[in-house]
Amino acid sequence: MGIMAILLIGTFSCSASSDPTVMPIQLQPDASAPYEDEDFLLVVTPVINGLSDTQLNISERMDATSAYYSAAAMKVSPEFYPIGLNITRLLFYLGSSSEALEELDKSSGLGTHNSEVKDTLKAQAKADLEVAEEAWRGLTMIYPNSTLFG
């Protein structure tokens, strides 16, 4: 079971709300050089350029999750921080929403026999996708040829 699935399961005790999943690691700006801004982009750009749809398959989700954790642990400059934050949010929330949607599609998934769990998964996927789309709006100038959000 993936880390994001564990986070999703933790949300089932709540009602079907529209709060996004909490990111386990937040990118932080660092006041002292050397910065890893270029390395950050080298890690995330191939993953982002490889995405063509907002519902990621398992392989894409693994790539996005791996890139998210690698990038979130990097030391970024205060100037690069807003871009880096949007990138980590995009990767995390696309993965999280896709995992919830995949769980809904399973014939024996968590929401198969429990309508409250099903509603929670739907609400979680929607909230996470909205955060991913918001993050994407701050990145379109970096990835102008991407068709990720249409």
Buried (B, 14 or more C-beta within 10 A) or exposed (E): EBEBBEBBBEBBEEEBEEEBBEBEEEBEBBEEEEBBBEBBBEBBBEBBEEBEEBBBEEEBBEBBBBBBBBBBEBBBBEEBBEBBBBBBBBBBBBBBBBBBBBBBEEEEBBBEEEEEBBEBBBBBBBBBBBBBBBBBEBBEEBBEEBEBBE
